[in-house]
Amino acid sequence: KAGKYPFLSWKWKVGRLPDGGDVRKSATDDQAIQIYVAFKPTGWPEKLNTPVIGYIWGVECPKGSMITSDQLFADKVRYVVLRNKEDTLNTWFGEKRNLEEDYKKLFPDIDNGQPRDIKGISFYINSQNTKSAAESYIYDVRFSRD
């Protein structure tokens, strides 16, 4: 539950970025690493009605961007771009996010921005859209009270 453990922290590094990856365009929607936090669905079918926050290390999209997925039927996937091509490769970076605050900013249209219960967390790396390659690492992922 986000209310009990509202903070998510982790350490990550990227060895290689996908060529020209840009989360803002479905044709180039590739990132070196993504952390997804899925919340309780708002209805059925669950796949289309699950609010998801994606914390990403992008390539072209500016850091600090908060955007909605451009993928078909993925309007409930909302991204926070934490790092991009401006950040040093092969260097560990620590992150800490307040899930409640991010949820309120990303989902004002769902339950007036009140976070739903967390359903799961997942990690992805992809480079299929740009037909390139990517390399990344992540560790010490944890939920905490502060």
Secondary structure, 3 states (H helix, E strand, C coil): CCCCCCEEEEEEEEEECCCCCCCCCHHHCCCCEEEEEEECCCCCCHHHCCCEEEEEECCCCCCCCEEECCCCCCCCEEEEEEECCCCCCCCCEEEEEEHHHHHHHHCCCCHHHCCCCEEEEEEECCCCCCCCCCEEEEEEEEEECC
